C-alpha cells in the first residue's frame, strides 16, 4: 500500500452524554488541547492523503473557535444513527482506490504507528486493531470460531455473559479498502439493542461474504483508551502528562517531585533546569539553560532566558524574560511584558504590557503598567504608574539610570529623562526633561502643643 492512498476517517459526532456537559465530548481538553486535536495530530503524523472528521453540524462553530487542525475535511452527520451511519456520510468524499482507516475521536493516546500498521495490513480484506485487556468492560469483544478466525465484533451492550468474559477487544480502529467498505456498509442492519447502524457489523458481513478478516494487536493497550466521562478524562490526562514528564526529564529537566507537577501545555527546556513542586505550565513555555522555577508558580505562553529564577508563587503570562533575571516571590508578570537581562522584579510587584531594560529593578510592592523603563533604573516600593484615565490607557517612558523613590506616583502620559531622581512620595504629572531631582510633596509642618479634638471635648 502506498502512503499517499491512505485516507483516515475520524468519528467525532457523538455528544458524549456521560460527560454530563454542555460541551461535546471531543472538545473537552487534555493538557490544554481538545481531545479531538490529540487524535487528529496522531492521524496527521501517519501522513494520510486526506483526513475526514465526522461531526454534528451544531459542532462546526465550536470546532472553528477551538481547533486549529490544518487541512481536514469536515463531514456532517445530521442525525445520530450509529457509527455505521456516521461512516456512510464519508463515503462520497473518499477516493475510489483509497485505503481507509477509521478511528474514534475520543482516543487521544492513539499513535501514528498504529494507524500505519492498520493501513498496511488490510491489502486484501478488513483489518481490526485489537487489544487484550484485563478489564474489557465497555469494549466490543472479538469473537472467534474454534479455529481462531474472527467471526464478529460483539458490542458490550449486546454481549452475552459468556461473551463478556472475552478479553480481546475491538479498539475502534478498522482498516479496509473503499470498494469493500462501500459494499459492506450497504448491508448494515439494526439487529442490536440500540436499533442503530453499527460499524462493527461489517466484520460479520465480511465473514459471510468470504472476505478475509485479520487482526493486528496494538503495542500499548493505553492507545485505545476511550473517554466517556470525567473520571476517564482525568485518567487519560494523567497518562499523557506522565509520558511528557518522563521525556522532559530524560532530556535534562529536574523535577523536585514529578507527581506534583502540572503540565497542561507544551514545555521546552534547556539543560539543567529545575522545577520545584506544584508548578503549573500552560500554553507554549520555553526555558533556557539553568532556569529555576519555584514552588507554586504559574507559567503561561512565556519564554525565560538562561539562568533566570522565578521564585515561589509567581505568575507569568505571555511574557519574555531575559537572562539572569530574578522574579518573585509573589510577583505577577502580565501579557505584553518583556524583561531584558538581569532585571529584578520582586515580591508583590505587578508588571503589565511593559518593557524593562537591562539591570532595571522593582524590588517590592510596585505596579508598572504600559511603561518603557530604561537600563539600571530603580523603581522603589509602593511606586505606581497611573496608566488609565478612566477611558484610555497611556504610556509612561522612563530613561536609563532613573531613581524612583518609595511611594511615588507617575501619572501618564509621561516621559522621565535618563538620570532623573524622583524623591519619595512625589506625584509626577509633567515630563521630566533633565536629569534632575523632582520633589512635589508638601513641606512637613510640626505644630507644637497640639491637642486632638477628642481630648479637647473631654476637658471640663
C-alpha atoms as one frame of an Amber mdcrd trajectory, in Angstrom:
protein
   0.000   0.000   0.000   1.280   3.459  -0.856   1.094   6.093   1.848  -0.491
   8.635  -0.494  -3.507   6.307  -0.933  -4.342   6.348   2.766  -7.404   8.280
   3.920  -8.453   8.408   7.577 -11.993   8.891   8.880 -12.330  10.213  12.439
 -15.660   9.540  14.175 -16.335  12.596  16.338 -20.079  13.242  16.127 -21.075
  11.662  19.441 -22.455  14.015  22.085 -20.897  12.098  24.979 -23.857  12.285
  27.356 -21.932  10.598  30.165 -19.699  13.666  30.385 -22.777  15.494  31.694
 -21.696  18.663  29.939 -22.940  21.312  27.542 -19.696  20.792  25.614 -19.459
  17.808  23.205 -17.087  15.154  24.489 -14.312  15.536  21.912 -13.968  19.257
  22.729 -13.062  18.667  26.376  -9.384  19.385  26.922  -6.336  17.298  27.778
  -3.124  19.182  28.540  -4.653  22.386  27.203  -5.805  20.891  23.863  -9.169
  19.354  22.910  -9.363  15.553  22.844 -10.065  15.696  19.111  -6.900  17.737
  18.498  -4.759  14.971  20.039  -6.412  12.346  17.831  -6.080  14.358  14.618
  -2.446  15.135  15.447  -1.684  11.400  15.606  -3.627  10.835  12.381  -1.744
  13.566  10.531   1.576  12.129  11.731   0.687   8.967   9.778   0.862  11.059
   6.558  -2.549  10.273   5.040  -3.635  11.799   1.741  -6.781  13.174   3.417
  -8.349  13.329   6.866 -12.147  13.341   7.204 -13.627  14.341  10.568 -17.299
  13.493  11.099 -19.162  15.855  13.427 -22.666  17.126  14.030 -23.480  20.373
  12.170 -24.024  22.072  15.537 -20.367  21.406  16.394 -18.940  23.383  13.475
 -18.863  26.776  15.197 -17.194  25.314  18.287 -14.680  23.499  16.085 -13.735
  26.744  14.333 -13.315  28.531  17.673 -11.244  25.905  19.481  -9.394  23.830
  16.891  -6.519  24.503  14.529  -6.234  21.177  12.746  -4.874  22.276   9.403
  -6.204  20.601   6.266  -9.103  18.396   7.367 -12.372  17.712   5.581 -15.377
  18.264   7.838 -18.194  15.790   7.199 -21.592  16.271   8.834 -23.832  13.630
  10.377 -27.249  15.265  10.518 -28.875  12.625  12.737 -27.275  10.368  15.346
 -27.996   6.893  13.999 -24.913   4.916  14.971 -21.282   4.605  13.902 -22.213
   2.837  10.676 -24.477   5.710   9.686 -21.694   8.183  10.548 -19.202   6.491
   8.236 -21.758   6.345   5.423 -21.634  10.153   5.362 -17.931   9.989   4.461
 -18.274   7.614   1.501 -18.863  10.343  -1.154 -15.656  12.081  -0.026 -13.359
   9.048  -0.379 -11.162   8.324  -3.396 -12.161   5.226  -5.393  -8.803   3.495
  -4.853  -8.198   4.645  -1.272  -7.325   2.502   1.704  -9.470   3.687   4.600
  -8.629   3.640   8.301 -11.449   4.532  10.697 -10.579   5.799  14.184 -12.666
   7.183  17.017 -12.334  10.810  18.083 -12.122  10.047  21.805  -8.828   8.068
  21.873  -6.165  10.756  22.420  -3.362   8.280  23.216  -3.510   6.828  19.705
  -0.195   6.708  17.812   0.607   7.250  14.148   2.377   3.867  14.104  -0.864
   2.049  14.949  -2.705   3.820  12.131   0.044   2.908   9.666   0.016  -0.692
  10.905  -3.740  -0.952  10.318  -3.406   0.506   6.824  -0.522  -1.767   5.824
  -2.278  -4.939   6.968  -5.538  -4.531   5.025  -4.291  -5.238   1.498  -6.944
  -7.903   0.795  -9.761  -7.618   3.321 -10.528  -5.986   6.646  -8.065  -5.319
   9.455  -9.203  -4.795  13.038  -6.822  -3.360  15.616  -7.364  -5.221  18.878
  -6.058  -5.268  22.431  -6.026  -7.766  25.274  -7.391  -6.101  28.412  -7.598
  -7.383  31.970 -10.820  -5.415  32.343 -12.605  -5.364  28.957 -15.816  -3.859
  30.336 -17.320  -1.298  27.960 -15.495  -2.533  24.847 -16.775  -4.612  21.950
 -15.464  -8.200  22.131 -13.653 -10.047  19.336 -15.494 -13.328  18.808 -13.564
 -16.151  17.126 -14.524 -19.633  15.962 -12.875 -22.862  17.086 -10.094 -22.397
  14.529  -9.280 -18.914  15.807 -10.762 -16.990  12.903 -12.644 -13.769  13.658
 -16.372 -14.154  13.098 -17.823 -10.998  14.698 -17.389  -7.979  16.930 -19.990
  -8.086  19.692 -20.794  -4.724  21.261 -20.695  -4.639  25.053 -24.421  -3.849
  25.304 -25.292  -6.870  23.155 -22.795  -9.353  24.642 -23.939 -12.479  26.466
 -22.404 -13.376  29.854 -20.043 -15.800  28.087 -19.003 -13.202  25.508 -18.348
 -10.625  28.222 -15.590 -12.895  29.560 -13.612 -12.444  26.332 -10.555 -10.245
  26.973  -9.694  -9.467  23.352 -11.467  -6.232  22.469 -12.089  -4.018  19.476
 -10.045  -0.812  19.548 -12.435   1.017  17.230  -9.704   1.188  14.564 -10.587
  -0.560  11.310  -8.652  -0.683   8.043 -10.359  -1.523   4.754 -10.314  -0.652
   1.053 -13.011   1.716  -0.145 -14.500  -0.846  -2.542 -15.006  -3.466   0.180
 -16.067  -0.808   2.644 -18.848   0.580   0.455 -20.035  -2.919  -0.408 -20.432
  -3.911   3.263 -21.846  -0.649   4.600 -24.857  -1.014   2.333 -25.775  -4.265
   4.117 -25.798  -2.970   7.693 -28.859  -3.861   9.764 -30.420  -2.641  13.008
 -30.382  -6.015  14.756 -28.995  -4.708  18.041 -30.126  -3.323  21.383 -29.832
   0.304  20.233 -31.560  -0.255  16.858 -28.740   1.706  15.219 -26.346   1.045
  12.348 -23.193  -0.361  13.960 -19.951  -0.068  12.012 -18.688  -3.202  13.764
 -21.313  -5.317  11.952 -19.181  -5.147   8.808 -16.940  -7.838  10.330 -19.759
 -10.387  10.455 -20.912  -9.311   6.994 -17.363  -9.752   5.662 -17.147 -13.272
   7.109 -20.466 -14.174   5.482 -19.217 -12.782   2.144 -15.918 -14.678   2.360
 -13.858 -11.511   2.708 -10.691 -12.048   4.819 -10.715 -10.506   8.304  -7.431
 -10.193  10.163  -6.432  -8.590  13.445  -3.433  -6.533  14.476  -2.638  -6.183
  18.163  -1.892  -2.697  19.436   1.565  -2.343  21.023   0.313  -0.375  24.028
  -3.240  -1.032  25.283  -3.394   2.534  26.600  -3.604   3.702  22.978  -7.202
   2.557  22.701  -8.395   4.086  25.965 -11.605   5.877  25.141 -13.051   8.718
  27.181 -16.692   8.586  28.192 -16.821  10.516  31.467 -14.729  12.912  33.515
 -13.142  10.124  35.553 -11.751   8.585  32.371 -10.750  12.047  31.143  -8.625
  12.581  34.260  -7.095   9.097  33.986  -6.057   9.610  30.353  -4.683  13.073
  31.079  -2.542  11.589  33.842  -1.074   9.038  31.422  -0.394  11.718  28.814
   1.210  14.002  31.386   3.459  11.248  32.750   4.635  10.445  29.222   5.632
  14.038  28.576   7.177  14.489  32.012   9.315  11.391  31.523  10.512  12.698
  28.155  11.388  16.088  29.665  13.361  14.510  32.493  15.252  12.295  30.047
  16.209  15.483  28.180  17.743  17.141  31.243  14.929  18.630  33.337  14.981
  18.154  37.118  11.565  17.936  38.758  11.613  18.029  42.550   8.509  15.826
  42.559   7.109  14.650  39.193   3.789  13.759  40.834   3.328  17.386  41.894
   3.987  18.966  38.514   1.003  20.090  36.428   1.866  20.184  32.727  -1.106
  21.264  30.625   0.670  22.781  27.643   3.909  22.336  25.714   7.178  22.804
  27.603  10.628  23.070  26.006  13.610  23.215  28.370  17.330  23.756  28.109
  19.942  21.918  30.149  19.944  21.824  33.944  16.546  23.424  34.500  14.928
  22.814  37.882  11.190  22.974  38.563  10.002  22.793  42.152   6.684  21.388
  43.368   3.154  22.469  42.402   4.190  24.421  39.304   1.581  24.843  36.537
   2.593  25.102  32.867   0.009  26.155  30.252   0.308  27.024  26.572   3.747
  27.296  24.955   6.542  27.708  27.516  10.293  27.752  26.787  13.052  27.697
  29.408  16.707  28.410  28.669  19.605  26.577  30.319  19.820  26.668  34.108
  16.377  28.167  34.761  14.823  27.664  38.203  11.044  27.765  38.743   9.969
  27.989  42.379   7.077  26.233  44.136   3.520  27.165  43.241   4.436  29.284
  40.220   2.284  29.517  37.073   3.739  29.995  33.564   1.542  30.569  30.503
   2.888  31.187  26.987   6.153  32.517  28.350   9.823  32.414  27.377  12.501
  32.568  30.077  16.199  33.140  29.389  19.300  31.342  30.613  19.968  31.200
  34.380  16.847  33.184  35.266  14.993  32.475  38.504  11.249  32.557  39.095
  10.758  32.377  42.836   7.798  30.871  44.637   4.163  31.687  43.838   4.851
  33.959  40.879   2.567  34.171  37.832   3.900  34.873  34.334   1.644  35.112
  31.291   2.559  35.871  27.668   5.870  37.373  28.749   9.502  37.283  27.672
  12.164  37.159  30.375  15.854  37.726  29.689  18.975  36.036  31.022  19.779
  36.017  34.750  16.551  37.766  35.724  15.036  37.262  39.161  11.264  37.281
  39.571   9.282  36.963  42.785   8.381  35.631  45.171   4.699  36.532  44.710
   5.273  38.565  41.538   2.873  38.888  38.614   4.090  39.413  35.056   1.151
  40.075  32.751   0.796  39.802  28.944   2.915  42.020  26.730   5.806  42.326
  29.183   9.427  41.974  28.110  12.297  41.942  30.593  15.863  42.430  29.363
  18.788  40.639  31.006  19.441  40.852  34.768  16.143  42.517  35.625  14.804
  42.151  39.152  11.036  42.049  39.780  10.487  41.344  43.457   7.714  40.401
  45.829   4.223  41.811  45.254   5.238  43.637  42.079   2.881  43.600  39.085
   4.148  44.384  35.590   1.752  44.674  32.647   2.482  45.385  28.949   5.837
  46.959  29.811   9.477  46.756  28.799  12.235  46.852  31.426  15.815  47.471
  30.319  18.942  45.619  31.385  19.525  45.695  35.139  16.287  47.528  35.962
  14.797  46.770  39.386  11.379  46.894  41.000  12.050  45.010  44.191   8.829
  45.328  46.164   5.197  46.426  46.176   5.020  48.286  42.852   2.708  48.494
  39.839   4.226  49.045  36.392   1.715  49.220  33.546   2.119  50.350  29.912
   5.649  51.544  30.629   9.026  51.527  28.942  11.782  51.598  31.560  15.453
  52.040  30.733  18.544  50.194  31.908  19.595  50.251  35.576  16.523  52.204
  36.665  15.314  51.537  40.203  11.580  51.551  40.984  11.025  51.908  44.724
   8.491  50.213  46.973   4.933  51.453  46.531   5.659  53.237  43.237   2.819
  53.252  40.716   2.460  54.167  37.054  -1.063  55.585  36.698  -1.809  54.429
  33.155  -5.630  54.641  32.963  -7.620  57.888  32.948 -10.998  56.183  33.030
 -11.286  55.948  29.257  -7.874  55.185  27.753  -4.535  53.656  28.679  -1.460
  55.914  28.467   2.265  55.260  28.200   4.997  56.055  30.721   8.553  56.302
  29.351  11.417  56.287  31.848  15.045  56.601  30.767  18.212  54.879  31.968
  19.635  55.205  35.492  16.498  56.794  36.946  15.756  56.510  40.663  12.060
  56.415  41.514  11.585  56.819  45.232   9.256  54.933  47.508   5.537  55.671
  47.208   5.931  57.783  44.076   3.039  58.207  41.638   3.724  58.700  37.926
   0.648  59.914  36.041   0.732  59.006  32.348   1.263  60.081  29.658   4.713
  60.885  30.977   8.396  60.985  29.995  11.156  60.900  32.599  14.660  61.811
  31.393  17.612  59.483  31.993  19.405  60.124  35.280  16.433  61.794  36.987
  15.831  61.287  40.713  12.196  61.155  41.872  12.006  61.787  45.601   9.933
  59.518  47.838   6.252  60.400  47.976   6.346  62.522  44.819   3.451  62.726
  42.364   4.848  63.372  38.879   2.346  64.955  36.492   4.640  66.626  33.930
   7.543  65.395  31.814  10.940  65.445  33.495  13.233  66.758  30.753  16.546
  66.901  32.582  18.484  64.567  34.878  17.248  66.467  37.908  15.712  65.936
  41.337  11.897  66.023  41.313  10.025  66.679  44.562   6.321  67.512  44.707
   5.251  66.597  48.224   4.193  69.363  50.658   6.679  70.641  53.212   6.430
  68.916  56.584   4.962  71.025  59.394   5.144  70.325  63.105   2.570  72.024
  65.370   3.671  72.045  68.967   1.258  71.608  71.888  -1.470  70.385  69.549
  -4.384  68.639  71.250  -6.607  66.196  69.298 -10.339  67.136  69.179 -11.335
  64.037  71.130  -9.131  65.110  74.005 -10.461  68.680  73.870 -14.064  67.507
  74.189 -13.237  65.649  77.371 -11.929  68.775  79.137 -14.414  70.488  81.578
